[in-house]
């Protein structure tokens, strides 16, 4: 005779299986009592609290205020266990999710049509919808890491976003537009986040060893260096071009980046993905200014190649010398270049023109509140510098599943 399971167990199994695929709803709102409470009573004047061990003894995040040893029914319904405990995001405007909103800079995307296709609307993302970082968070089963500067009170244990538009590896990059968070600034903020004795994250962990384990299993992604060319080396007001040849400038950037990665390792990071520079010579901001008849200005693409070709030996060296680390190169350049040259291969129609109406005849950011092009999903470029959500999806899914884009790809990286 077949064994009969309780109805609640069948429902729970059904939802947990669903949670392994794409979400069926954009959000889950939870109401009720201590069976579903995930920490609200921690902040209320009540004796009814579960903010101490052994509550949470079997929960990945430790003691949270849940009145059980691990997950609640609501947790299971929300999603299955994520593939990594957290996603930490660093870089420039390709990954910025709102930090520049809170900085005195001209480099902002806090108005429509930016965010026109994003569930949360205008957030400060320099695109119409999700960024590469957002898609990777989705694939990992994690919420989008909130911008660090927006955090008030408790830090997010599932990751944070430190990326800042217009900035780069060098401290002077982007300074002509105002204040932004350069690479050193971002690592400084991460150090504040993760210094155990003062970190707000420590309440989620029983001891420093558990905290270190959490960091070692988290994923760290970088998109940086683009602006060191766009907002520095290629700008006339900076003298750096007189002092450095294209090759020596690329080496300068890679050497600086290696020092930042070594520091990140000392702070606990072990799984790091660094995306290549894209084909900068294909940006509308470049091609339109030069009245170029072809899709790309190859001499500008060559500058990016000098940087990109120096990344593999640097990352391989770090992996071999820093015990327990894996530094992964994200091959975004060839993938983006192929999509620009062969857009229909990626279900795109236009890989030359910005989708939104931009300042300066298609060579800058979106003009506020003007309606963008029809079929935003058919364009590669959103404005003169940034990608559409569709283009971001191509890069993120490649890195998550395809060894020709990221090796090991993210689904393999989380198992290391």
Secondary structure by P-SEA (a helix, b strand, c coil): ccccccaaaaaaaaaaaaaaccccccbbbbbbccccccccccccccccccccccccccccccccccccccccaaaaaacccccccbbbbbbccccccccccccccccccccccccccccccccccccccccaaaaaaaaaccccccccccccccccccccccccccccccccccccccccccaaaaaaaaaaaccccccccccccccaaaaaaaaaabbbbbbccccccccccccccccccccccaaaaaaaaaaaaaaaaaaaaaacccbbbbbcccccccccccccccccccccaaaaaaaaaaaaaaaaaaaaaaaaccccbbbbbcaaaaaaaaaaacccccccccccccccccccccccccccccccccccccccccccccccaaaaaaaaaaaacccccccccaaaaaac
